[in-house]
Amino acid sequence: MNSLLRIENLQMHYFTSKGAVRAIDGVSFELMPGETIGLVGESGCGKTSLGTSILRMPTPPGRYVSGRILVDDVDVIPLPEKEVRRDIRWRKISMVFQGAMNCLTPVYTIGRQMRETLVEHSDIGKIDATKLMEEYLGYVGLAPEILERYPHELSGGMKQRAVIATALFLKPEIVILDEPTTALDVIVQAQIINLLKKLKARFKLSFIFITHDLALEAEISDRICVMYAGKIVELGANARIYGAKAPAHPYTSRLLAATPRLFGNADQLQFIPGTTPDLISPPEGCRFSPRCDRAFGRCFQEEPPLVEVEPGHMAACWLNGRG
């Protein structure tokens, strides 16, 4: 089966007055049709930067340094912006950004904002656009009159549903979801997750699901991609990462140990000492080594490559080849 999306050694840095921040530093993976890949890791590890980079929208002063983003075997990085807007963005890949209010303008109605997206990426007429918007609002459980309302007139869950509808109505194959349940209560979170599952099945979508919530990721993702300091440190099937066998990277183990469990003892929760490294001048060797309680000499000197430790399971840790 051919992949829908292939990332090859992608490097995207933020060029600041103090130096280049290596936000994405050599990331590679594939997304298959109908698959959901979960991106997890601490704040600042590069999850959102990777999402916007895939959409060919790196936040200024971000620029691509090297690598390829292949959509249907076409590298989108060198394409002209006009071609990306016409053929790729929102047509093949769309994105639900973190927090609905971050992408909804408070002085415009929902209908006007949805219509702007259609106008920018298609040649659809006003009547047909209205019909299409009403159709997709129906798919996410919203009434047509929502088009005439302003964002402040909607609840958090309703705003998020409107944003999801906007991400879908040009029929993309891939949807990047950046913390789609942030700031929502647990009941609404569950409703949004169930909605996403139904939409995925209905439209045969592939998801890249970005979140800090490992329990939520376990619920929705087929494979888990663990990021740390701009790199992938572990990538494997959901059942392998969350299974009885320990993960192949100490960082993944520590993330799981810091996640509350339904039947666990709160006193057993752990934390990861220290903070994420400065990505202008990251540490030598493994970037997690200064915080890792299992690090040994080689970890501080050589950067471990991301290698297959068992079929379909990748990790970047010298412990897997030690001894």
Secondary structure, 3 states (H helix, E strand, C coil): CCCCEEEEEEEEEEEECCEEEEEEEEEEEEECCCCEEEEECCCCCCHHHHHHHHCCCCCCCEEEEEEEEEECCEECCCCCHHHHHHHHECCCEEEECCCHHHCCCCCCCHHHHHHHHHHHHCCCCHHHHHHHHHHHHHHCCCCHHHHHCCHHHCCHHHHHHHHHHHHHCCCCCEEEEECCCCCCCHHHHHHHHHHHHHHHHHHCCEEEEECCCHHHHHHHCCEEEEEECCEEEEEEEHHHHCCCCCCCCHHHHHHHHCCCCCCCCHHHCCCCCCCCCCCCCCCCCCCCHHHCCCCCHHHHCCCCCCEEEECCEEECCHHHHCC
